[in-house]
Amino acid sequence: MFVLFEEAGKFLAGRILSEADSSLQVELDSGKRVKVKAVNALLKFEKPSPAELIAAGQKLSADIELELAWEFASEEEFGFADLARDYFSADPSKPASLEQQAAALFRLFEAPHYFRRAGKGRFKKAPAEILQLALAAIEKKKQLALQITAWAEALAQGDCPEPIREQLYKILFKPDKNSAEYKAVVEASRNTHTAPLDLLQKSGAIASPYQFHWKRFLFENFPKGTGFPALQAPEIRDELPLANVQAFSIDDSATTEIDDALSVQGLGSGTITLGIHIAAPGLAVLPGSPIDAVGRTRLSTVYMPGYKVTMLPDEIVQSYTLQEGRNCPSLSLYVTLDETTLEIKESVTRLEQVPIVSNLRHDKLDSTFTEAFFEAAQTSPPVGVQWGVELTFLHRLAKHLKAQREIVRGKPENFNRPDYNFKLDNPTGGEPQGNEIVSITTRQRGAPLDLIVAEAMILANSTWGLWLAEHGVPGIYRSQASMAPGVKVRMGTKSLPHAGLGVKSYAWSTSPLRRYTDLVNQWQIIACAKHGRTAALAAPFKPKDAELFSIISGFDAAYSAYNGFQAGIERYWTLKYLQQNNITELTATAFKDNLVRADELPLVLPAVGAQGLPRGARVRVRLGEIDEITLNITGAVIERLDVIADESADVTEEDDDDAGMAAGPISIAVDVDEPATDAAAVSTTG
């Protein structure tokens, strides 16, 4: 005697060895013996053989028309044998054959949209309205499956369907893995044995390498675009006194967000008053306002060669920027110093209007205000050079402040590597297209004008950081516990030392038009300036305010993403510079593992033959192929240019950061090794 039974959703048949009230011992054709619950035994028969019955039932089940079977089926619950009799038998009084019963069982079981399972071998037909919905869904899935196949075939032939092109970055980096577009890319990649990124490039989905990097950045950080809502700059209602100073700013020519300016009073009197004047949007832009919401969303201006995405709309920026020829609302720090010793006597903070006389520009004046200029000015005061006397004092002060910080640091700050300036031939000033002619020039770090501005801002940020703490007003601080390797700069709400800078406290406060943290700190400083010892009660953010921690978290993430993009896109333009100037070889310095750093360009790359070279070894490198998508370039050492490597410089965090810039494969979220999913998992995307 044989039995047909269900086991974990599958139908099996075998010979009955023994039978009890609740179970059977069954031997399968394979020889395996299994224990079957009596309730799972659906058909007992003597012939044909189990294999023949299952084969005949499966073949016959394919001929059963589900629509017709559904019409025949009883409105009440029924068994598969009942349906087999009604469907196959001309005489309702006679049961269907074993093969017909098995066929009905198999067909009913595989069509849950027509017949609901009501128990072992028992079924109930689905209501008409539910059936129609199910059939419509099945047809939709079928059409989607056909669409996926059609899209995959188009990709394989080098033609990217528009729906995939529109969702390119979502597919690559944040995909809905059940979407038809994603599945088409996976299917095409599998069928053509081509990596997804290569496949999409060949099909024209990626307009250009530059657009790939730019659009990817926008997708991840500006999904709603870079446009601003219509906003109007609020007026400053405070009655601000006019400062009796003549102030000037020092920035690059491309800078439109002029946050800071300087003034010097009392030269030759023995007592100098240094004025550090910061644009004061915080007097008008209030927490919770529409403009604040924009700043809170963006958190910082994004910089890149030839373009930038500002934190605030230009019309807002122009209302508060320190533009020459205007009296500009400012948050001013006045520091009184001994002219001879440069000892700081006192500092005071004021809210006022400051006359901005000049906007000086680095790129136009760096060649004038050199180290040689300031060295000569110490013995012979400059004549006929605008701001020459003031800048001479400020340079002397900056060197003094830097030296004091270096004592605290325990070692000098090294400016061995230059800063690189990128300039694109892009007269329109619009978004670069990626094929512009690029020039790369250098400016030595710590150049005199840079040093003057940097030391003035460090002085302001450290002074205001301590001032906030003295008033019990929280701020957003940057701190570093020590200079030990691996000890990173942290952001927090407590005033703590910054070992890397050599100051007791450091709160970014001098770029409120460009960084949201600075705007937040400006609100807190304004409260101190207005309310003195009761500032903690009036400041927008109170001690242990959860909003401050939220701002820090958001800023950290955004600032890291923006800096990463800037580094990547600068690498893109460096590679374009190599191509445009037909540079095939360059000199470089080994610094870590098999990596070398170009001597005259901002480029780190792996080089065959650099493995094992001492740090500081200078070499000539032949360049390999450039991949503008991965930003990868390889090289090979062809000549050692020195006999003894310069290993005197300390290994710095910059070396670790530079090592990370040796580009490699781009990590995408398309996984062609995932098991293929059922068509039922396919969904549309909006």
PADRENMI-682377 format. One record per atom (N, C-alpha, C, O): x, y, z. Coordinates in steps of 0.05 Angstrom, whole numbers, plus 5000, padded with zeros to 4 digits. Layout:
! residues N
XYZ...
END
This chain:
! residues 686
501749765000500050005000501850255000503850265014501050444984502550694982500950924993498550904997502351154998500951385008502251634996504651654993500451834989501352094980500952285003498752295015503052435010502852615034504252875029505852905010503653065046504853335045506953355067506453285089509253465059511453505078512753775073514153815053512253975091513454245088512854365061514654485049510354345052509554475028510254315003509754414980511254075006511853904983510253654984509553555005509653534960508153284959510153054953511653064934509952854970511652614968509952364969507652374978510952144959509451894960511451664966513751674958510451464980512151234987510450994996508051004998511950785003510650535012510250545042512050615057507850465051507150465079508450215091507849985083510150255111511350035126509749955150509349715155508650155164506950095187505050335191505650555181502950285205500950495209499750485237499050265246499650715250498450745277496150945274495551045253494951005297492651185297493451465287491951605273495751555296496551835291498851865271499452095263500151655263502451685245502851435228501751215234504451465207505151245190508251245187509551445187509351005183512150975176512250915147511150725137513651095132513551085102516451065092518251205101516750895071519350875057519051005030517350925014520751205025520751344999522351174978523650984985522051254953523451114931526451114935527850934926527451324948530351354953531351154974533751124978529451034988530150855010530050985037530250855058529751245037529551395063526851335076524851325063526951295102524551245117523751485133525451615146521251555132520251795146517751735162516251545155517351895183514951865199512952085190513652315189510552005182508652185171506252205190505151995198505452445197502952475213500552385196500452435172498752255209496352145195494852365181493752325160494752605194493252825182494452925156493053045139497052865151498452945127498152745104498852805081497052505110496652295090494152365074491952355085494452425049492252525033490952315014488552325010492552135004491551924986492951664992495451654994491451444996492651174998491851014973489551034963493750864962493250724937495150484934497150464947494250304917495850054913497450074887499549954885496350214868497850254843496750504830494450584836498250634814500950564804503150604825502450624849505650614817507750654836507650954845506551114830508851014868508851304877509951494856508751704852512151424844513351604824511551644800511351864790510251434791508451454768506051624775505151774758504951594799502651754807503352054807501852214797505552114820506352404822506852514794505952734788508252364777508852464750506252504734505952704720504452304736501952334721500252564731499052704716500152594758498552804770499653084762498053264756502253114762503453374755502953434725502453664719503153234708502553284680499653354675499153544660497853224688495053274685494253544698492353674688495553624719494853874733495254114716493854314718497154094697497754324679495354374661495154594650493754174656491454204638488954314652486954384639489054334678486654434693486454734690488354874697484354834678483855124675482855234702480655164711484355404714483655504740481055664740479455634759480555814719478155974717475655784717473755834731475955564702473755374700473355224726471155174735475655144738475555004764474255174785472755084802474955434785473755624804470755634800469255654820469855634775466955644770465555384780463455404791466855154776465754904784465554874814463854744825467554994828467954944857465555034873464155224867465054884894462854944913463455204928465755284932461355344936461655584952462555514980463655684995462055274988462855185015465655055014466755024992466654995037469254865038469054595026467054455028471254515011471154254997473954124998475854255004473953864991476453724989477353704960475753744942479953634956480953624929479653404913479253424888478753184926477452964912474753064901473852974880473453234916470853344907471153504882469653474863473153674881473653834857474353664834473453704811476053464838476853274817474453144805474253114781472553054822470152924812468453114795467553044774468153364806466453554791467753644765466353694745470453654765471853754741472153544720471853594696472953304728473653094709471452894702471252804679469752834722467852604718465352694704464052894711464452544684461852594670459552504688457352594685460152314706458152214724458852304753460652194765457352504763457952604790457852394812458852444834456552174806456351964827458951794829459251644848460651824809463051664809465551844816465752064806467251744833469651894840471551924817471551754799473252114819475352154798477551944803477651824824479151904782481351714785483451824804483452064810485351644813487451734830489151944817489852144830489851914791491452114777489952384777491252594780487352374772485752624771485652754798485852994800485252594819485252704846487952834853488053054864490152694846492752814851493153074835494253264845492253074810492453314794490953544806491853774807488453484816486853704828488253804853488354044858489453624869490853704894493153884887493454094899494753804867497153974860496254244850497454444857494154254833493354504821492054694841492654934841490454584859489254744880491454864898491255094907493354704905495454784924497155014913498055184928497555014886499355224875497855474866499055654854495255484871493655724863492255844886489755844887493655954906492356064930490656314923488956394939491256444901489656674893486756594885484956754887486556344875483856244867482556084891480156114896484255934905483155754926484855784951487255744951483455854973484855884999485055605012483155455011487255555024487655305038486155315065486455495081484555115069482855105093483554875112482154815131485754735106486554505122487954315104488154365080488854085114490153885098488253765077486453615083488853845052487153745030484453885027482853805011484054095043481454235043481854515032483954645037479954615018480154875004477555025005475354915009477755295000475255464997475955664976478055794977474155694957474855874935474756164943473056244960476556324932476756604939474356764929473256704908473456964944471257144934472057274908474357314903470057324891470557434864472157694865474057724849471557874884472958134884475858104892477658234882476357914911479157864919480657734897483057794892479357554882480657414860481457614838483757594828479757804832480358004811482758174819484458234802482958254845485258404854487758244852489858344844487557984860489957814859490857774830493257784825488957734812489757694784490957944772492857924756489958174780491058424770493958464780495658544765494358384805497058404817498958214803501258294797498057974796499757784783500457884755502757854746498457994741499058104715501058334716502758364699500758504737502558724740505458624744507358734733505758424761508358304766509458184740511858204735507758064725508657944700509758164681511858124668508158384679509058594661511658724671513358794655511958744698514358854709516758674703518958764696516258414705518358224698519258254669521658244663517258294651517958334623519458594620521258614603518658804636519959064634522859044643524659154631523258894665526058854675527758724653529958814648526658524640528158384619528758564596530958564585526758734588527258914566529359124573531059184557529259234598531259434606533959304607535959424599534159054618536658924620537858874592540358904588536258804573537158764545538259024533540259024519536759244539537659504529540359584541542159674526540659534567543259604579545459434567547659534562544959184563546959004551547759094524550059044515545959224509546559324482547759604482548159724461548259714506549459974508547560204507548360434501545060164514543060374513541660384541540460184549541860604555540760624582537860734580537460954571535960574590533160664591532960914609534360934629531161094602530861354617530261304646531461444663528461124654527861084682530361014699530561094722532160854687534560784701536461024702537761064722536661174680538261414680537361614702539061734716534761644705533661834725534261744753534561914771534561484758535061384785537861274788538361114806539661364771542361254771543661244799544661044808543661474813545061494838543661354861544861254879540961344859539461184878540160894875540560744894540260794850540860514844543660444855544060234866545560624850548360564857548860584887550560434897547560774901548460834928546360794950547060744973543760824943541760784963539360644950537160754949539760404940537660284923535360164939535660074962533060164926530859984934531359724918530759714894532259524932533159284918530759124907531258924893528359204912525959084900524959234876523059154863526259454870525259614847526059494821528059354819524359544801524959434774527459544763528959394749528059794768530459924757532959784768534859724753533059744794535359614806535659324795537859244788533459184794533558904785534558884756535858694748533759084739534659084712537759114710539058984694538859284727541759324727543159074736545158984724542058944757543258694766543158474745545058334740540758454732540458244712542258294688543558104678542558544679544258604657547158554664548758454648547958624688550658584697551358294698553558214690549458124708549957834708550157724680551857564674548257804663548157694636550557764619551457604603551658004624553958094608556558044622558758094610556457954647558957914663560558174664562958174661559058394668560358664669559658784696557358774705561658914708561159054734559059264730559059404709557259304749555059494746555959774738554759894720558059874750558960144744560060164715559460354701561459964707562459954679560159924660560060054639558159764667555859724650554359994645553660054623553960144667552560394665554160604650552960774636556760594653558360774637558060724607557660904591558360464600558260384572555460444560555260494536553360444576550660484566549960784564547760854556551760954573551261244571549761354594548861584593549361204616547861304639549361524653548161704665552061514652553761714665554661914643556161844625553662154646554162354625557162414622558162434600558562444645561362494645562462424672560862424692565062374675566162314702565662544721564962494745565962794712565563014730562663024740562163054764560762984722557962984729557362754748555662774766558662524745558362304763559062384792557462334810561362514795562162594822560362814833559662804857559663004817557963224826555163134832554063204854553962984814551162894819550962704842549062694857553062534845553062354868553062514894551662454913554762724896554862894919552263024925551263034947550963134904548363264907546263064916544663124934546262824905544362614913544562554942542562524956547062534952547462444980547162675000546462635023547662924991547663145010545663365004544863515022544763394979542763594971540663464954540263544931539163264965537263114948535063294937533863224917534563524949532463704939533663934922532264124915536263904916537564114899538964324916538664324941540364504903541864704917540564974917541565174928538164994906536765244905535665324933535365144950535165574937534165684962531265764960530365844938529765744981527065854981527266164980529366274986525066294973525066584973525266685002523566635018527466835007527866935034528667235033529867325014527967375054528667655055530367705080529667605102532567845077534267895100532968085120532168305113532567995145531368175165533268395173535668365172532168615180533768845188534668815217533368685233537068925222538068925250536769155265536969395257535269095286533769295300535369435322534569645332537569315330539169435351540369705341541169735318540369895360541670145354544670115360545470105384546270095340549070035343550770285340550370435321552570325359554370565356556370525333556970295326557270745322559270735301562070725313562870905328563570515306566270485317568170695304567970755281569970795321571970995311574470845302576670885313574170685281576370525270576270535240574270615228578470455228578670415199579370115195581670035200577469955186577869665185578369575156577469695137579769345154580269225128580068925131580668815152579268795109579168495109581368395091582368535074582068135094583968005077582867735068582567555085582167705043580967455032581967415004583367574992581167174993581667134964579667294948577567374958580367334922578567494905575867364901573867494897575767094903573266954898571366964923569066874921572367064945570867064970568567274969569167504965566167184973563867374974562767385003561567585011563267175019562367165047564667275064566167125075564867535066567067665081566267675110564667855118567267495126566467465154568067645173566967725194570567695166572367815187573968045175574668045151574568235192576268465185577868545210577268455232579968705205581768775227582069085227581769215207582769185250583569465253585769485274585969315292587369695271589569745290589470035298589370215281589470085324589470365335591870395354592670205368592970635355594970705375597770655367599570645384598370605342601070555333602870795341602271025335605170725354607070935363606471045390608071195401604170975402603371085428604370915452604170995475605270665446605970485468603770285475604370075486601370355469599070175474597470145448596570345437597169895440595769835415593069705421592869545439591069785406588469655407588069515381587669635360588069245382587469085359584469025358583268935377583169095335580369035332579968795313580968795291578468595323577768365306574768385302573268345321573868445278571068505272569868285256570768205234567668175266566367945254563568025245562068145260562867955220560168015210558167905230558567695242555968045234554067975255551267915245549368055251550967705228548267625220546567535244544067545243547867455266546467365290544767575303543067515320545267835296543568045307540868055294538968165305540567945270538067955255536867685250534467645253538567495243537667215238537467075265539467025278534967015273534566895299534066595298533166495277534666455320534166165321531166105315529366245326530765915298527965835292526865985268524565925260528266185257527266335235527666175209529165985209526266265187526666115161529566115152530465915141531066335156533866335147535466145165537266005155534866145191536265955208535765665199537565505200533265605191532665335182534365255158535265025156534865445140536565385117539465335126540665135117540465505144543165465154543365205169545365065167541365135185541364895201541364645183542464435190540164665160540064445141542764405127543664185123543964625118546464605102548964595120550764435114548964745141551064735162553764855154555264935172554364875129556864995120556765055090555164935076558465235082558865275053560565045043562364955057559964955018561564745006563364874985562465024968565964814987567964934968568964724949569264484956569464814924570664634904571964814883571265054881573764714867575064884847572965004828571364864816572965264825571265404806568365444814566765544799567665354839564765364846564565324876566365224889562265404886561665354914558665344918557165464903557765204939554965194946554865334974555765214993553665564975553765725000551765625020549765495014552365675046550665595067548065765067545865665073548366015060546166205059545866325031547866345017543466415024543066534997544866784994545366925014545666844970547467064966546267334974547667504985543567364970542367614978542367655008542367885018542267435023542467455052545367515060545867685077547267375047550067425053550867715048552167835065549967825025550668095018549568305038550568525039547468225053546368415072548168445097547968645111549768235102551368245127554368225122555868255141555268165097558068145092559568405097558368615095562068395104563668635110564668755085567068735078562968885070563569005044564869275048563969435063567069315033568469575035566669805026564969775009567070025039565470265034562870275049561270465045562470085068559970085084560670085113562769995121558770185129558870135158557369885164554869875160558769675173557569415175557069335204558869355220554669235210554169125237556168905243556568725227557468925266559668735272559568665302558668815319560568425307561268335334564268375335565868235322565168555352567968635353569368555379568168585400571768445376573468395399575768595398577268595379576068755419578268935421580268835441579568785464582768795432584868695449586968915453588069005433587468985478589369195484592069065490592268885507594169165477596869045480598969255485598669485478601069165498603469335501604969325475605669115464605469565463606669575436609469455435610269345414610869465457613669365458613769065463614968915448612368975484612568695493610368525480610668285480608368645469605968515457604368365478602768185472604768425503603268295525600368395523599868635520598468215525595668285525594768385552595068245572593668625553592868745578589968685584589268615607588268715564585368665568583968615542585168675520581568525543579868495519577068575525576168535548575668675506572868755510571368685484572368705462568768605487567068535464564968745461563668835480564468835436562469035431560768965406561768825388558269055407556569045384556369325372555669515386557069345346557369615335557369605305557369395293557269845293557669875265560669935260561770115273561769795241564669835236565069935207564069805188566470155203567170245176569170065163571470035173568369935141570169755127571369925104569869995085573869985105575170155086576170005062575970095039577269765066578469615044577869315047577869205069577369185024577368895022579868815007579968804983582068745022584568665010584268375000582768215011585868314979585668044967588367914966590368034957588467664976590967514977592367504950594767574948590967424930592167364904593367614891594967594873592467844900593568094889595768214906597368374896595968134931597868264950599968084961601868174973599667814957601667634969604467694959606367654973604667774934607267834922608468094933610868134932606768264945607768514957608568464986610768534995606768345001607168315030608468045035607267845044611068035030612667795033614267805059614268015073615567585066617267585090619467805087620067935107620467835063622568035059621468315064622868485075618968365055617768625059617568685089618368905098616568495105616168545133618868555148619068705168620868415139623468425152624668705148625768815166624368805123625469075118623869285133624969485141621269245136619569445149620169475179619369675191621469275191622169295219624169525224624269645246625869565204627969775208627270035192628070255200625670005171624970235155621970225149621170075131620370365164617470355161616670395132617670575119614770235121613970255093612570525088611070625104613270635065612070885057610570845030611570725012608170955029606670945004605370674998604370624976605270495018603970235015601570235032601770245057599170215020596670215036596769995057597269765051596170065081595969885104598769765111598869575127600869865099603469755104604369765133605369575144603869995146604670025174603069835192604069695209600369835188598669665204599269365200599469215219599769285175600369005170603068925181603468695189604869115181607569055193607268995222608468805232605669155237605269095265603768825268604468665285601668785252600168535254601868285248601468075261603768315230605468085224607268025248607667795255608368245260609968205284608368075306609367895320605868165310604168055330603467765324603567595342602867705299602167425291604467235297603967015308606967315291609267145296609567105327610366885335608967305342609167285371607067095382607666925399604567135373602366955382602966665374602466485390603966625350604566355341606766225359606565995366608766385365610966285381609966205409610866005421608166365420607066305446605466045446605565885464603866005425602365765422604165515419603565305429606365555405608165335401609565245426610265015429609965435445611065355471609065175485609864975497606465235484604465065496604264795481604064585494604464805455604264565439606564375445606264125445608864485451611264325457612964285432615164165434612064375409613664355385612464545365610164625366614164635346613164835326611164715307611164475302609564895296607764805274609364805248610864995242609164585233610664565208608864635184606664535182609964815167608564885143610264815119610864975101611164555119612964475098611564445071612764495050609064365072607564325047606064565039605064705056605964625013604464865004601464815003600564585004599965025002597165004995596965034964598565174952594964894953594664904923592165054916590065014928592365234897590065384887589365284859591065254842586765224856585765124830584165354817582565494830584765394792583265604777582265474751583865364735579665504745578465394721577965614701577165834708578365554676577665734654574665714650573765574632573165864667570265844666569066124670568266194692569066284649568266564651565466604662564966814674563666414657560866454665560566444696558666554707562366304709562166274738560066064746559566034770558765934726556765734733557965474740560465444744556265274743557265004750559264904729558664914705561564814738563464704718562364464704560664324716563264414680562364174665564363944666563763724659566864004676568863794679570863794657572763634659570563954636572563964614573964234612575364284592573664404632574964664632577964634634578964434646579464824624582364824628582964904657581865104666584564754670585164804698588064874702589864764689588565074719591265144727591565094757589665144772593865004765594364954793596865104802598965064790596565284821598765434831599065384861597265274874601365454872601965404900602165664916602965874905601465644941601965864960602965734985601565564997605265814994606465685017604665735042603765955048604265515057602665545081604165725101606665725102602665885115603866065134605066315120606666455132604166365095604966615082604166855100602166825114605567075099605067285118602167375121601167395144600767425099597967515102596267295114594467345130596767045106595366815118595766805148593966775164598266835156599066825184597667035200596666985222597467275189596167505203593267435209592367465232591867345189588967285192588667045210586967055228590266835206589866595222590366645252588766555268592466795259592966845287590867025300590166995323589867215284587767385295585267225300583867265321584567045282582166885286582466685310580566645325584866565312585366395335585066545361583966445381586166785361585866955385582967015392582166995415581367085372578567135377577066885386575566895405577466665372576066425379576766315407575066215421579266345414580166255441579166445463578266355484579266705457578366905477575366875482574466875505573866865460570966835463570166575475568166555490571666355470571166105482571266115512569566025527573466245522573766275551571666465562570666425585570966665547568966865556566166735560564866795579565466565541562866425544562866255569560966255585565166105574565265935598565166105623563866015643566366335624566366505647563466595654562766645677561866635633559066715637557166485641554766525644558166235641556466005645554665965621552465835624555466055598553866025573555165805556557565825550553665605549554865385532555465485504554065665494557365355492557965405464558765145450558664935462559565175425560564935411563564965408564565155395564964785421567964805423569264585407568164375402571764645399573564445388575864405408577064605417576464155414578464105434580163865426579263695410582563855437584363625432585863575458587263745467585463335469586563285496589663285496590763375516590863195475593863195475594763175446593163135427597463195442598663175416599462885410600762835390598762695428599562425424598362305398596162395390599662125386598662005361595861885365595361745385594061935346591361825348589361985363586961925363590262185378588462355393587262565374588662745366584762535368583462705348582262955361581762975385581663155343580163395352577263315355576163185337576063395377573263335382571563585384572663805390569063555379567163785383565463715407564563495410564863925423563263885447562264145457562664355445560864145480559664385491561264495515560364685527563564365521565164455544567664585535568864515515568464795550570964935544573364775554573864755578574764655535577064485541579464565524579164695503581964505533584264585518584364455490583364235486585664595472586164485445589164465442590564655437590264215447593164175448594464235421596664345420593064175399594164215373594664515367596564575353592964685377593264975373594765105395595865325392594864975418596265085441594665305455595865505463592065275456590365475470588665335491588165095490587765495511586165385533583265325525581965155537582365455505579565415496579365505467580865685458577565375452577265445424574465405415573565175414573065615408570265595398570065745372570465985370569565595350569365725324567165945325564865885331567966185319566066415321566566615299565066815298568466575282569366795264568366765235569066925218566666565230565666525202562666475203561766265193561066655214558166595217556666595191554366495190557866705169556466695143557066435128555866365108559066285139559966045124559665785140559565565129559565805167559365565184557165605204556965815217555365405206553165435224553965435254552765565270556065285260557065285288557865565296557365645319559065715278559965985285557566175289557566345306555366125274552966285278551666225305550766405319551665965313550665885339552266015361551166135380554866005359556566125379556266435380556466555401555766545356555366835356552866915372552867115386550666755369548266815385548966815415547966985430550566615423551266595451553066825460552666935482554966905443556767135450555167395451555667565468553267425432551567665433549967685459549767905470549067465469547667455495549467555517548667705535552067465516553967555536554467855534554667995554554767955509555268235505552968405514553368635524550468315511548168465518547368445547546468645559547768215559546668165585548768105607547968075631551268095600553368065620552967815637552667595626552967845663552867615681550167465681550067235691548167585670545567445668545167315640542967235633547367305625547167205597546066915596544666845577546766755616545866475615542766455614541766255603541466655626538566645625537366735598535166655591538966905584537867025559538966875534537766905513541066725536542266595513540266395501538766265515540266375474538466185461538765895470536865745472541265815475541765535483542765525512544665665520541465355527542065335556544065105561544464935543545265095584547064865591545664605587543364565594547164405576546164135570543764135551542163945551543564345534541364355515541764135494543864125481539763965491539963745471540263855443541463715426539264095438539564205410542464245403543164205380544064325422546864365416548264105408549864105389547563895422548763635415547863545388549363425373545363605381544263535355545763685333546363575312546163945338547564115319550464005315551363995292551763935336554563835334554563575318556263545300552763395323552663145308552163195279553563075262550263365272549663425244551963565230552563505207553163755245555363905233557763715227558963735206558463555246560663365243560363195217562163165201557963085214557362915191557563075165558762995145556263315164556163475140558963575133559763565110560363675153563063795148564963585137566563635120564763345148566463125139565763055110567463015093563163045103562262975076563163195056564063135035562863445064563663675047566663675042567563705019568163635063571063625060571963395043573863415027570663165046571262925030570762975001572262904984568463114995567863174967569863374956570763334933570563574972572563774962575163634955576363694934576063454973578563314967578363144942580263134926576063004939575762834916575662994890576862914870574163214890573863364865576463514858577063564835578063584879580663704873582463494861584163554844582163244870583763024857582962994828584662954811580263014823579363004795580763214778581863144756580763454787582063674772585063644770586263724750586263514790589163464788589663264765591563294750587963054764588262854742587762984715589162924695585863174713585363314688587763484681588563504657589063604701591463764696593663594684595063684666593963344694595963164683595363114653597163114636592863064647592062994620592463244601593563214580591463474611591563714594594463804588594963924568596263744606599063824603600863594594603363624594599663364587601163134577603463054596605662994587602863064622604962994642604862684645602862574654607062564639607262264641609262184663609261944671610862364673612762304694612762534714612262764706613362484739613662694759615562604781615962364785616562794796618162734820616362714844614362854846617062534862615262494885616962404909619362344907615662394932616962314957615462084970612962104973616861874977615561644990614861725019616461855032612461635028611861715055610461495071610361505096609261295058607961085073607360845055606360875033608060605066607560355050608660385022611060445018606960355002607860384974606860644962606660664938606160834979605061084969607161304967609161314982606761474946608561704943606861954940604561944931608062184947606662444945608162604924610562654927606762704904607962874883609163124896608063234915611563204887612863434898611563694891611663884907610363714867609363974858606463974851605464174840604963764859602063754855600763624879602063474893598163684884596763564906595863274899593463234895597763094897597162824887598662614903601062624906597162414913598262184926597461944909595161924900599261754904598661524888600461284896602661324906599461044891601060814896603060784873602360834849605460694879607460664858608960404861610060344882608960244840610459994840613460064843614560234829614659934862617559984867617960164891620260204899615760274902616060454926615960294952616760394973615060044950614859874974617659834986619559754972617859895012620459855025622260095024624360105038621560305009623260545009622960685035620860685047625160815045624960965070623161205067623061325045621861285088620261525088622061765081624161805093621161935062622662165054624362115029625662305019624461865019626061814995624761954971622361944967626462084955625462224931625862054906628061934903623862044889623861864866622661994842621162194844623261884819621861954794619861734788620561504789617461814781615261624778614161654749613561874741613861424735612361424710609461374716608861184730607661534705604861514711603461314692604161284669601461174704599960984688597361104679597061354677595360934673592861034663591161164685591461104709589561354676587861504695584961414692583961384670583661364714580861294715579361524728579561564753577861674712576661914723574161854740573262034755573161614739570861544756571861464783570861564804573761284785574861204811576961394821577861374844577761584804579861784810582561634816584161724832582961414803585261254808587461304787586861344763589861304796592161314778594461154791594861174816595861004776598060854787600660954775600661114756602860874787605460954778607460744783606960544796609860784772612060604776614560764780615160944765616060694801618560834806620560754785621160524781621660964771623660904750626461004758628460944744626661164779629261274787629161364816627261494824631261304830631661414857633361674855635461664843632361894865633562154861635462234883636762444881635462094905637162164928638761914937638061694930640761974952642361754963641361684991641161454998640861895007639861855034637262005037636962235031635161855046632561975049632462165072633862135092630762375069630262565091628062455109625762485103628862315131626862195149626562365174625462265194627462615173627362775198624562865206624062905229622862905186620163005192618462795207618662555201616962885226615262695241612962605223612062735205612062355229609662255216607262405228607062425252605562515211603362675221600662555213600562365197598462665225595862575218595262635189593762495176596562845178596162905150597162675132595962625111599262535141600162305126597962095124597561975103596662035147594461845147592161935129591061785114591562195130589462305114590162285084588462215068592662345078593562335050593562045040592861995017594161855058594161575049591361495041590961335022589361605054586561545047585761665020583761575008587361855010586661974984587861824961587361904938589361614966590161444943587761284934587061084947586561374913583861274905583960984899585960864892581560864901581260584894578460534884577060724877577560284883574860224874572760374889572860394914570660474875568460614888566560404900565860204886565760444924563960254937561060334929560060544935559760144916556960184908555259974921556259774931552660024921550759844935549459634918547559494926550359614893549159414874550659154879553059134875549158944887550358684893549358474873547158384875551058414854550258224833550457934843549557744830551557894867551857624878549457554896549357324905547657744900545257674916543657464901543457474877542357284916540657084902538357224888537257414899537657124865535357234850532857204866532356994878531257414867528757414882526457354865526557374840524257264878521857194863520657444850520957664861519357404828518057634814516157784832515558024827515057644852513157774870514357994886512958164897517058004887518358204903518858464888519658664899518258464862518658694845516658914853514358864856517759164855515959384861516659624843518859624832514859804841515460054826516560254845516260234869517960454834518960674850517860934841517260974817517561114860516361374853518461584850517861814844
END
